[in-house]
Amino acid sequence: MIDLLLALALQTSDPIGDLLEADAEMPRAGREAEIPPAPEPRERPVHCAGEFIQGAMLVCRTAPGTRIDFGDQSATADSEGWAVLGLDRDQGEEITLSARLPNGTEFLQTHSVTQREYNIQVVEGVPQRTVTPSEEDLIRIRAESQRKAAAYTSRWEGAGFAGGFIAPAEGIISGVYGSQRVYNGTPGRPHYGLDFANDPGTPVVAPAAGLVVLADPDMFYEGGLVFIDHGQGFTSAFLHMSEVTVEVGDVVAQGDQIGAIGAGGRATGPHLDWRIKWRNRYIDPALVLEVDPASLR
């Protein structure tokens, strides 16, 4: 755990990635995510779980209502004191985190960010129409892009991220975050997901509690696609599924089945591509699995 005891100092291309990035609950059976108790009702500094690495997730706890500015983004701690933050894939060597508590007290701290090296992957055999779409396909792609952009504006009031994350499927890791892919000789944008290769029909489950904000069994690039907002817009996307078993508006618990592994859309074989986005940046799912919010109890 990184304990951010902030000192008082503030006086002052992958087409799938392109389209995913284009920027009241309905009860559902299943167990509830275990959320640590709320902080004591007093002002306190910000405490975060996670590490300052390119593409990392930080789960933070502080006084409810605290505003946290993090690079070019900001978040406000919910009524339980929870806030979630994320570092970009290409985040620079330093980032500043500042916090303004409800009583007006302000804190500031600058952190060094661990830099990473990413691999380039050559992928052959994908359907050529997904590399060079026809005009007819482009009409469909644009419409689907608008739906995905709208889904990414969701800001669920729950805090599923605070219960931690589990892997959404079993399988061999066949693709990692940050690597750039070359499809049939055509360079794409960086790959932002964590890929699990396994047999078609292998269950896909919710890695954390959240609200389903998009569910479609047949998207052009992604095949079966589901978005889950885990709170404050920290949103998982599940691509290439052969089956989608949830609907928009469902509230799922960690471990609930949401679909099954497939090979739809731009895929050369059956696998799940799991992606996570926070605000305007994609987060590394592998690093998310390492964060333990329970340390903030």
Residue pairs with C-beta under 8 A, 6 or more apart in sequence:
1 47
1 48
1 49
1 292
1 295
1 296
2 48
2 49
2 50
2 51
2 52
2 58
3 47
3 48
4 45
4 46
4 47
4 48
4 60
4 97
4 109
5 45
5 47
6 45
6 46
6 97
6 99
6 107
6 108
6 109
7 107
7 108
7 109
8 105
8 106
8 107
9 107
9 108
9 109
10 98
10 106
10 107
10 108
13 187
13 188
13 189
13 190
14 181
14 188
14 189
14 190
14 191
14 192
15 130
15 188
15 189
15 221
15 266
16 221
16 222
16 239
16 265
16 266
16 273
17 188
17 189
17 190
17 191
17 192
17 282
18 189
19 141
19 144
19 145
19 148
19 221
20 148
20 152
20 192
20 222
20 237
20 275
20 277
21 277
21 280
21 282
22 145
22 146
22 148
22 149
23 149
23 152
23 153
23 280
25 158
25 211
25 251
26 249
26 250
26 251
27 251
28 250
28 251
28 252
28 253
28 256
30 252
30 253
30 255
30 256
31 253
31 254
31 255
32 209
32 253
33 160
33 162
33 163
33 208
33 209
33 253
33 254
34 163
35 80
35 159
35 162
35 163
36 162
36 293
36 294
36 296
36 297
37 297
38 64
38 79
38 80
38 81
39 61
39 62
39 63
39 64
39 80
39 81
42 63
43 63
43 101
43 102
43 103
43 105
44 62
44 63
45 62
45 99
45 107
46 60
46 61
46 62
46 66
46 68
46 83
46 97
46 99
46 107
47 60
47 61
47 62
47 296
48 58
48 59
48 60
48 61
48 85
48 296
49 58
49 59
49 60
49 291
49 292
49 293
49 295
49 296
50 56
50 57
50 58
50 59
50 287
50 290
50 291
51 114
51 287
52 58
52 87
52 95
52 111
52 112
52 113
52 114
53 87
53 113
53 114
53 116
53 287
54 87
54 88
54 89
54 90
54 91
54 113
54 114
54 115
54 116
54 178
55 87
55 88
55 89
55 91
55 116
55 177
55 178
55 282
55 283
55 284
55 287
56 86
56 87
56 283
56 284
56 287
57 84
57 85
57 86
57 161
57 234
57 276
57 278
57 283
57 284
57 287
57 288
57 291
58 84
58 85
58 86
58 87
58 291
59 82
59 83
59 84
59 161
59 162
59 291
59 293
59 296
60 68
60 77
60 82
60 83
60 84
60 85
60 296
61 77
61 81
61 82
61 83
61 296
62 68
62 77
62 81
62 83
62 99
62 101
63 77
63 81
63 101
63 102
64 77
64 78
64 79
64 80
64 81
64 102
65 76
65 77
65 101
65 102
66 76
66 77
66 81
66 83
66 99
66 100
66 101
66 102
67 74
67 75
67 76
67 77
67 99
67 100
68 74
68 75
68 76
68 77
68 83
68 85
68 97
68 98
68 99
69 96
69 97
69 98
69 99
69 100
70 85
70 95
70 96
70 97
71 87
71 88
71 91
71 95
71 96
72 280
73 85
73 86
73 278
73 279
73 280
73 281
75 83
75 84
75 85
75 232
76 83
77 83
78 157
78 159
78 231
78 232
80 159
80 162
82 159
82 161
82 162
82 231
83 232
84 161
84 162
84 230
84 231
84 232
84 234
84 278
85 97
85 278
86 234
86 276
86 278
86 279
86 281
86 283
87 95
87 113
87 281
87 283
88 281
88 282
89 118
89 177
89 178
89 190
89 192
89 281
89 282
89 284
91 113
92 113
93 112
93 113
93 115
94 110
94 111
94 112
94 113
95 110
95 111
95 113
96 108
96 109
96 110
96 111
97 108
97 109
97 110
97 111
98 106
98 107
98 108
98 109
99 106
99 107
99 108
100 106
101 107
116 178
118 178
118 179
118 180
118 190
119 176
119 178
119 179
119 180
120 179
120 180
120 181
120 182
121 175
121 179
121 180
121 181
121 182
121 191
122 181
122 182
123 181
123 182
123 183
123 184
123 268
124 184
124 185
124 268
125 184
125 268
126 183
126 184
126 266
126 267
126 268
127 266
128 184
129 137
130 183
130 220
130 221
130 265
130 266
131 183
131 184
131 186
131 266
132 186
133 141
133 220
137 220
140 220
141 220
141 221
144 216
144 219
144 220
144 221
147 214
147 216
148 214
148 227
151 213
151 214
151 227
151 235
152 227
152 233
152 235
152 277
153 233
154 211
154 213
154 227
154 229
154 233
154 235
155 229
155 232
155 233
156 210
156 211
156 213
156 229
156 230
156 231
156 232
156 233
157 231
158 209
158 210
158 211
158 230
158 231
158 251
159 231
159 232
160 208
160 209
160 210
160 228
160 230
160 231
160 254
161 208
161 230
161 231
161 232
161 234
161 293
162 231
162 293
163 208
163 209
163 254
163 293
164 208
164 254
164 291
164 292
164 293
164 294
165 207
165 208
165 254
165 285
165 288
165 289
165 291
166 205
166 207
166 208
166 254
166 255
166 289
167 196
167 207
167 289
168 196
168 204
168 205
168 206
168 207
168 236
168 238
168 258
168 272
168 274
169 196
169 198
169 202
169 203
169 204
169 205
169 261
169 272
169 274
170 196
170 198
170 202
171 196
171 197
171 198
171 202
171 261
171 271
171 272
172 196
172 197
172 198
173 194
173 195
173 196
173 197
174 195
174 196
174 197
174 271
175 191
175 193
175 194
175 195
175 271
175 273
176 191
176 194
176 195
176 286
177 191
177 192
177 193
177 194
177 282
177 284
177 285
177 286
177 287
178 190
178 191
178 192
178 284
179 190
179 191
180 187
180 188
180 189
180 190
180 191
181 187
181 188
181 190
181 191
182 188
183 266
192 275
192 277
192 282
193 237
193 239
193 273
193 274
193 275
193 285
194 273
194 274
194 275
194 284
194 285
194 286
195 271
195 272
195 273
195 274
196 261
196 271
196 272
196 274
197 269
197 270
197 271
198 261
198 270
198 271
198 272
199 261
199 270
200 242
200 260
200 261
200 262
200 263
200 270
201 242
201 243
201 260
201 261
201 262
202 260
202 261
202 270
202 272
203 257
203 259
203 260
203 261
204 238
204 241
204 257
204 258
204 259
204 260
204 261
204 272
205 254
205 255
205 256
205 257
205 258
206 228
206 236
206 252
206 253
206 254
206 255
206 256
206 258
207 236
207 254
207 274
207 285
207 288
207 289
208 228
208 230
208 236
208 254
209 230
209 251
209 252
209 253
209 254
210 228
210 229
210 230
210 231
210 236
210 251
210 252
211 228
211 229
211 249
211 250
211 251
211 252
212 226
212 227
212 228
212 246
212 247
212 248
212 249
212 250
212 251
212 252
212 258
213 227
213 228
213 229
213 235
213 248
214 225
214 226
214 227
214 248
215 225
215 226
215 227
215 244
215 246
215 247
215 248
215 250
216 224
216 225
216 226
216 244
217 223
217 224
217 241
217 243
217 244
218 224
218 264
219 225
219 264
219 265
220 265
221 239
221 265
221 266
222 237
222 239
222 240
222 264
222 265
222 266
222 273
223 239
223 240
223 241
223 242
223 262
223 263
223 264
223 265
223 267
224 238
224 239
224 240
224 241
224 242
224 243
224 244
224 259
224 260
224 262
224 264
225 237
225 238
225 239
225 241
225 244
225 265
226 237
226 238
226 241
226 244
226 246
226 258
226 259
227 235
227 236
227 237
227 238
228 235
228 236
228 238
228 252
228 258
229 235
230 236
233 278
233 279
234 276
234 277
234 278
234 283
235 276
235 277
235 278
236 274
236 275
236 276
236 285
237 274
237 275
237 276
237 277
238 258
238 259
238 272
238 273
238 274
239 265
239 272
239 273
239 274
239 275
240 261
240 262
240 263
240 264
240 265
240 267
240 270
240 271
240 272
240 273
241 259
241 260
241 261
241 262
241 264
241 272
242 259
242 260
242 261
242 262
242 263
242 264
242 270
243 259
243 260
243 262
244 258
244 259
245 257
245 258
245 259
245 260
246 252
246 256
246 258
246 259
252 258
261 270
261 271
261 272
262 270
263 269
263 270
263 271
267 273
274 285
275 282
275 285
276 282
276 283
276 284
276 285
276 288
277 283
